[in-house]
Amino acid sequence: MKQVDENKFSFSARTYNKELDLLLTALDATKAGVVITDCSQPDYPIVYCNKAFEELTGYSRNEIIGHNCRFLQGNDDNNEQREIIKEALRLGIHCEIEIKNYKKDGTLFWNELRLQPIKDEENKVMYYIGTQNDVTRLKLTDQQLRIEKLKVKKHLVEHDNNLSADEDLMTAITNIVNDSVLVLTENLHIIKVNALFLKTFHIAEDEILNQHIFEIDSGRWNTMGLQNLVEQLKLKKTSIRDYLLEDFSTRIGKKVLNFNAHFIAHFPHAAIILAINDITELRELERRKDDFLSVASHELKTPLTTITASLQLTQRMLSPDASETLKETLNKTKSYVDKLEHLVTDLLDASKIKTGTIELAKQAFDFDAMILEVVGKLKGRYPNNHFEIQGVASNHYIGDKLRLEQVVLNLLANSVKFSPIDRSINIHLSRLSDFIKVSITDYGLGVDHQYQKKIFDTFYRVDDVQKRYPGIGIGLYVSNQIIKKHRGTLWVESTIGEGATFSFTLPLKHEDHDKENYDM
């Protein structure tokens, strides 16, 4: 029995020693972001990242391990820098570049990237070490200085003439946006309000102008949540988006409000703008939809189970000389019933996820064997498709086997659905540090970059795809939530027309106090 290395950074078939432990301690202490990629694996996945890299990018280690470093590039046009990186990797040489990257929250930053190959005795590149530093401030300083000088000159010239125009523009903007808008002074007194705010909250303009925001509605707005929002805004002097306040008391009842808040340093005076979206009705519609799906899927489950059992019994009772037409009809009916049962199961799971009642039945099982079992089932269902499995992950993993089977089945069924029959579907298994990784690659339609995060939302479907391949967009949502329940990460990398690779990683150590999974 061989225990998986307990350290954050472990290489297959490499000997752990004290020098490596010392090195990793030093790397975690450095201020520069550091990643190490394994060149022996497809697509050079990250097998190690230090704490500084997590802080630099905003991603957790669980979300980083197994990815290629290009996931930080988003959909930006970095063609020149990408070619430099590709050439360095091809030649196995060192390179230094400055490249635009994006943090998890979408913030752009300039990354000073240094790539250094690690080679073995035969001069073959085994790993690449990448060090990263945020040089955004240095990169933009000169440009900002020039821009600020021009702004000051322009502002001084136009200031007097534009005061009236600015006031008219502000009034026009606040009245055409679809949110309720309040404009406050820095000390939180209301100086402007739009018509939608007055209509939404049943308040007259003269009731609130020049009032302190916490005095609205006889003090109903003086809540801990709103206090926290304005304190953060005044402290950070920036923008805060999608700040949700539930059960917010107003004179017309409790509401669910979504705030987008902005601090403006020059108004001509400092000001705070609150854009408030009343999503009370939307929340209620979502609740009713979830209730309906829960009831409907439960109601469908029982008759489906009966139909499935009846079909199976009918197939077993068929006489040997039954017509091929009858056999084919029963097989086709069974196939459609299986699809419907799979859909109902996903709907039930989505309902459980929404209500927080989905549970994992964790037990030890052979992960690699589970993959083989799922692929075997699909080979019988889709005899015209070719499935190819490469690599190994773990033969002793602790998790919910049935749920993970469901994930792999969903991902493979999607690949079959969107792929040409004559192209292979590749399944690659690997172990990266203290994670296992599964990647499923097809050569079908592909997923446009702008939809690559949205497709994991519940009921989301890309319009063009929906017309050609109807569905309700639930499988990827359920799969993503199951992987998250296992403290893993699911993502897609794709280019339109060239296919897609869906990958997920699962930590071998579930909690800090847990024992790791073992290979037998």
N, C-alpha and C positions, 0 to 999 in steps of 0.2 A: 504494500500500500504506500503510495507516494503522496505526501502532503503538498498542496499548492503553497508556493512561497508566500509568507505572510507580509512581505514588504510591499510597498506601493509599486515598486518598479522591479519586475522580474522578467528575465529572458528565458525562453525555452532552451533547455539543455545547457544552461550556463551555471557556473558555480558561484553561489553567493559567498561573499567574504566581508571582512570588517572594513576593508578599503572602500568597497561599494557602499556600505552603510554610511561611512564618513562622507563620501561624495554626495550621497542623496541628502544628508543633513545640511551640507553646505549649499546645495542647489536650492533647498527649501528656504534657506536664510537669505539668499541673494535677492536684490530688488528687481533684477531683470527677469522677464518672463522666459522660461526655458521649457522646450518640449523635445522629446526624442521620438523619432519615427523608425519603424522596423522595415528595412528595405527588402527583407525576405518575404514579406507579406504583400498581397495584391494592394495596389493603391497607396502604399507606404503609410499605414495607419499610425496614429499617435499611440505610443505605449507608456509614455510618462509625461506628466506636466507638473511644474512646481506651483507653489501657492501664489507666487507673483503673477504667473500666467493666468490663474483663475481670477485674481483681482484686476488684472489688466483688461480681460475680455468680458468679465461678468458671468462667464459660464462656470458651472461646477465641474469637478473632475469627472463625475459620472457622465456628463454631457460631452466631454472632450475625448476621453479614451475611445479609440476605434475610428475616429474621424480622420480624414486627410486635412492638412493645415489649410487648404483652400476654403474650408467652410467659413473662415473669417472674411473672405473677399466678397460675399454676397453676390450680387449680380452686377458689380461695378466693372467698368471698362479699364482693366489693368493689363491690357494685352502685352505691352512692352515689358512690364515687370514679370508677367507670367512666362513670357518666352525666355527671359534671363534665368528664371528658376528652372524651367524645363531643361534648358541647355546645361545648366550646372548639374542637375540630377543625372542627365544622360551621360555627361563626361565624368561624373563622380568627383566634382571639384567644389571648392569653397566659393561662396558668393555673398555679396552685401548689397542690399537694395533698400529703398524707401518705398513703401507700398500702402495704398489706402486699404484699411480694414474696417470692420464693423463690430462693435460690441454686441452683446446679447440684446440690449435694449434698442439697438439700431443706430446708436451713436457712432459717427464716423471718427476714426483716428488714424493718424499717420504712424505707421509701424516701421521702425528701423530694424530690419530683419537681417540676421547673419546666419548663414547655413554652413555647417562644418561636417564633412563626411568622416565616419569612423570606419576604417578598413581592417581586414584581417591580414594574416601573414601572406596570403596570395594576392594582396592588393585589391580584394573585392570589397565593395562598399557594403557594410552590414547595417549601419545605422546612420542617421543624420541627426545632429544636434542643432536645434534652431533657437537662437536667443532673440528676444523681442523687447524693444523699448518704445514707449509712446513719445514721439518727437513732434506731436501736433503743434504744441505751443511754439517750439523753435521754428518749425516749418512755416508757420503762418505769421510770425511776429513782424517781419519786414513788410509783408503785404498789408497787415492790419494797420501798421503805423502810417503807411501811405494813404490808406483808405480813410483813417481817422482824421488825418490832416485835411483831406479834401472835404470830409463831412463837416468839420468845424467851420471851414471857410464858407461852405454852402449854407450851413445852418445860420451863421451870423448874418449873411446877406438876405436870406429868405424868411428869417424868423418872424419879423413883424407882419409881413404880407400874408403869411400862411396860417396865422392863428385862427382867423375866421374860417378859412378853408378846411383846416384840420377839424374844427368843431363840426362843420357841416358833414364832413366825411365820416367822422365818428358816429354821428347820429344816423346817417344812412346805413352804415355797416351794421350797427346794432339792431336796426329794424329789419334788415333783409336776411340775417342769419336765422337758422332754424332752432336756435337755442334761446332760452331766457338769459338776458345779459344784465349784469350789474357792473358799473364802473365805480371803484372806490378810491378814496385818497389813501395815502400810506397809513394814516391812523384809522382807517376802516370806516370812514363816513361816506355815504352814497352820494355821488355827484351826477350819475346818469343811470337811467334804466330804460329798457326798450319795451315796446308795447306787448310783446309776447310774455314777458315776465309778469306784467300787470294782469294780463288775461289768465295766465296759468295759475297764479296764486291769489287771484281775486283781491288785488290790492290797488288802491288809487295812488297815483303818482305823488300827490301832495302828502300822503301818509309816510313816505319813506325817504324822499329827497332830503339830504343833509342829516339824515338819521344815521346813527351807528348801526352797523349790520346786525349786531346782536340784540338790538332793540326792535327789530322787525317783528310784527305780529305779537306785540306785548311780551317780547322776550323769548318767543318760541324758537327763534333761530340761534339762541345762545346755547348751543349744544357742544359737547366735548369733541365730537367729530369735526364740526366746522371750525372750532377753535384750533384744533390740531392742524387743519388745512392751512389756515391763514398764518399760523405761526411758522409752519414749514416754508411757506411762500415768502414771508418777510425775511426769514433767516437765510434762505438760499438765494433769494432774488432771481428766480428763474421760473420755469413753467412746471406745472404738475398736471398730468393728464389722467383721465379716467379714475378720478377719486370718487369712490362709491359710498353714499350714505343711505342706509336702509332705515325704514321706520322713522322717517324724518317728519316731525309734527308740523302741520300748517293749519290755517284756519278752516281749510276744507278737508282735513283728514290727513292720515299718514301717507307719505309718498316714498318712492325709491328714486333718488336723485343721483345723477352722474355729473360731477364737476370737472371742468377743464379750467384751470386757473393760470393766469399769466401776470408776472410782475414786469411793469414797464418803467424803466429808469427815467425816460424823458417823455413827458406827455404834453405840455412842457414840464410839468412837475411829476414826480414819481406817482404811479397809479397802479391799482390792481384791477384786473378784469376777470370776472367770474362768468363763464358760460355754463349754464345749467340745463341739463337735458332731463326732463321728467320721463322716466322709463317705467313708471308704475304699471301702466296698461300692458306694456311689452312683457314685463315680468309675469303678470297675471296670465297673459296668453301663453307664455312658455310653460307656466305651471299647468294650465289646462291641457296643453298639448302633451306634456309628460304624463299627466294622469290618463289621458285617452290612450296613449301608446301602451302604458302599463296594463290598463284594463283590456284593451284590444288584443295585445299579445298573449295575455293569460287566457282570454277566451278562445283564441285560435289554437293554443297549445294542445288542449284536451282533444278536440276533434281531429287534429293532425296526427296525434299519437294513435288514435283509433284507425284512421285511414292508413297509416303506415303499417300497422299490425295486420290489417285486413289485406293489404296488398301483398305483404310477405307470405301470409297464409295462402292466398290465392296462387301465388307463384309456386309454392311448395306442393299444392294440390293439383297442379296442372298434370294432365296425363302425358305420357311420353310422345303420343302421336298428335299433341296439340299443334295447331297451325303456327307457322313462323310469324304470321301477321299478328296473332294474339300475343305471342311471347314478346315481340318487338313493342307492341302497344303497352303491355304491362311494364316492361323495362323503361320505356320512355316516361310513363306515368310515375313510376318510382323515382326517376331522376328529377322530375319537376317537383314532386312532393319533398324530396330531400332538400332541394334548393329553398323551397318555401319554409321548411322546418329550420334550416340554417338562418334564414332571414328573421323568423320569429324569435329564435334564440338570441340573435344580435339585438333585436328590439328589446327583449327582456333584460339583457345585460346593460343596454344603454339606460334603461329605466332604473336599474339598480345602481348604476354609476352615478346618475343624477341625484338619487336620494341617499347616496353614500352607504348603501347596504350590500354592495358586492364584497364578497369575502374570498380569500385565497385559502385553499386546502393544500398546504405545503407538505411535501414529502420528498424523500430521496428517490431519484430515478436516473436512468441512463439518458442523458440529453441527446447524445449523438444517435442513439437507437430510436428515440422519439422522432427525430427528423426523418430517419429512414422509414419509419412506420407511416408518417404523414405522406411522404413522397410516394410510397407504395400504394396508398389509397388513391392518390390522384392519378397515378399511372393507369389504374384500372378504370377510373372515371374518364380520363382524357388519353386514350391510347394513341392518338395522333401527335401528341406533344412529347418532346424529349426533355427529360430532367437529368441534369448532371450535378453530382455532389462531389465537392473537393474539401479536403482538410478535416480536422477534428477539433472539437471544442472541449467536451467533458463527458466522461462516462458515469459521473456521480454528482448530480446537481440537486440542490434542495429548492424546490419551488412547486407551483401548482401545475402539474403536468397537463391536465386537461385544458387549462386556460392557455398555456403556452402552445399546445397543439392547435388551439383555436386561432392563435395569432399567426402561426406558420401557415395554417390552412387558408386563412384570409389573404395573406400576402401572396401565396402561390396561386390561389384562385384568381386574384387580380392580375397577376402576370400572365396567366393563361388567357384571361378575358381580353387583354389589350395587346396580345402578341400574335404575330403570324404563326401558323401551325408548323411551318417548316424551320423555325428558329428555335434553338435550345433555350431552356431556362436554367440558369446556373445558380447553384446554392453553394456558398463558400462558408465553411466553419473555421473558426480560429480562436486561439486564446491570446489575449493581449494584456500583459501585466496581470492584475487580479480581476479581469473581466473576460467573459466569453462574448464572441461576436458572430452574428449570422448576417450574411449579405445575400440577397436574392436579386439577380440581374436578369432583366428581359430585354428584348430588342424590338419593342413595340412603339406605341405612340409617343411616350415620354410625357413629362410633366413640366409645364412652363414654370420658370423660376418664381413668378409672382404668386403662384398657387401652391408652392411646395410646403408651406406651413398651414395654409387654409384647409388643405384636403384632410387634415387630421381633426377638423372641427366636426361636430355632429351635424349630419344631414347636408354637408357641403358637397356640391357637385359642380365641376367646371362645365359651363354651358355647352361648349362645343362637343365635349365628350358625352354629355347627357343625351344629346340628340342622336348620337351613333350607338351609345351603349347605355340604355336606361338603367337607373338604379336609384337608391334612396340615400347613398352616402353615409352608411352607418358602420361598415366593417372596419375601416381604418381608424375611426374614432374609438371603437371598442378595443381594437388591438393596441392603440396607443395608451389607453387607460390601463390595460392589463400590464403592459410593460412598465408603466410608471408605478403600478402597485408593487412590482418586483424591484423598484428603485433603479430601473434601467432607462434607456433612451432609445426612441425610434425616430428615424429620419429618412429622407429620400434625397438622392442626388440624380439629376436627370438633365438631358438636353432634348428639346423637342425633335421628334423624328428619329432619335437614336436609341430610344429605350430609357429604362430607369433602373436604378439600384436602390432597393429598400433595405436598410440595415438596422439592426438593433443590437445593443450591448446589454449584458446583465452582469451585475457585480457578483463575484464568487463569495464575497463576504457580505452578508445581508445587513448586519449591524456591527458597530464597533465591538460589542461584547460577544458577538456570535463567533462560533468556530467557522473556519472556512470550509467550503465544499472540498471534497477529496476525490482524487482519481483512484480507482481500485486497481 
